[in-house]
Amino acid sequence: MANQKKMDCVILGLLSHESLTGYEIKKRMDTTFKLFWSASYGSIYPTLNALVHNGMVTRFETTDNGRDKAIYTITEAGKEFLRNWLTLPVVKDELRYETLLKVFFGGEIGPGVTLEHIHHFESKIQNELPYLQGAVQQLSKIQNDEAAHKYFLLTAVFGKMVYGTYLEWCEYAKQVLREE
């Protein structure tokens, strides 16, 4: 399935929980999904328009504090499309880190610059890890309140464990490069 179709499913998944504006969808992408999926307004709004055109989402215009805004809601056709996608096998999981590319080719520049890249990566992970830890803690408390919470918890635990492993790798890599 092309990335655009996956964006359809990401948006439909968000809308399956609540009606949202395009801005709110972007905000969810930048917070809840930031560790494993991203999107720009330039991909969100065309996708929303296509979903409306295809009858999977409805658009409701309203005014809030003098500002016009559009609220999007999933339709039964959208729910059916989402459920169908959820049953399909995963086509591609990918890990893409520019840091790892620079480490891979680090022999061309030496340990000094490579260590800087590792420090930057480590700092980024250390700054994001508390967000994941907080999400795990919060979701653990409410996982039985709503069926979806258990699934949210699984993704947060995955992120927390992966980020812990990233930090272990940073320590290992720094040690190896310092010995050089």
Sequence and secondary structure as in RCSB ss.txt:
>XXXX:A:sequence
MANQKKMDCVILGLLSHESLTGYEIKKRMDTTFKLFWSASYGSIYPTLNALVHNGMVTRFETTDNGRDKAIYTIT
EAGKEFLRNWLTLPVVKDELRYETLLKVFFGGEIGPGVTLEHIHHFESKIQNELPYLQGAVQQLSKIQNDEAAHK
YFLLTAVFGKMVYGTYLEWCEYAKQVLREE
>XXXX:A:secstr
  HHHHHHHHHHHHHTT  B HHHHHHHHHHTSTTT    HHHHHHHHHHHHHTTSEEEEEEEETTEEEEEEEE 
HHHHHHHHHHHHS         HHHHHHHTGGGT HHHHHHHHHHHHHHHHHHHHHHHHHHHHHHHHTTTSHHHH
HHHHHHHHHHHHHHHHHHHHHHHHHHHHH 
